[in-house]
Amino acid sequence: MNKSWKVSGYSLATTFAVAYVLCSIFDAVFPPYGLLAALAPASPWPLTNGLRGFLTGLIVFTVAGFVLGAIHGAASAFWNKRVR
């Protein structure tokens, strides 16, 4: 299989999106103890409290996952060519 930066980007974006959904479920069940409750004061965007916060957080985490995965995929492709 030809592994490109897109594969790494999409897979990490999916992982971040699923992780965000699981964190938001945990925050809904246990409000003061969740990861998003700890991140929300430091974020310039709303990550919690309602549908708008949920969608904003989901988009932020998905885009961050895609960017980090794309960087990882490009770097690993670059270094695989350099080492061989």
ABEGO torsion letter per residue (X at the ends): XBBBAAAAAAAAAAAAAAAAAAAAAAAAABAAABAAAAAAAABABBABGEAAAAAAAAAAAAAAAAAAAAAAAAAAAAAAAAAX
